Amino acid sequence: MMPAAGAAAPGTDEFAAERQACVDTINMYRATLMLAPLKRGTPEQETCSDAGAKKDGDANAAHSSAGSCKGLGGQNTCPGYPVRAGSTLTATLNGCLMQMWGEGMPPGTVNDCIKDSSGCFQKYGHWINMSMTTYGTVACGFYKMSNGRFWMNQNFGR
């Protein structure tokens, strides 16, 4: 059986280093709040995250694949990021994760912010997903688009 478009063949993962950097970076931010680290998603969850990144990137629709991977629900997206000359995909990913963490803690309670899905959550949702104490796993997905840019999803779950 062939892997889904955008997914690595069994036994080879062209994005293995980036996936680990993704988890490590998210955990670095979580540690600033003394939160437990997230574990890296299973290979199946990562393959699903890759497929979701492809779906979202091809449709140019962030979060359209959210909730489609077993055991994962919350999703952050770095949509169509270019890797600039002299840079790396890991550095590009880290810049996106830094922007999301930079949203900071919402005013009021996190639960109230989540309930305000078209207001507060739109502004602080990435930070909320990265800092949720109910999440224990993150599966980072990558897709190189036909224009050479990268769509990168982080899918969070228990």
Buried (B, 14 or more C-beta within 10 A) or exposed (E): EEEBEBBBEEEEBEBEEBBEBBBBBBBEBBEEEEBEBBEBBBBEBBBBBBBBBBBBBBEEEBBBBBEBBEBBBBBBBBBBBEBEEEEEBBEBBBBBBEEBBEBEEBEEEBEEBBEBEEEBBEBBBBBBBBBBEEBBBBBBBBBBBEEEBBBBBBBBBE
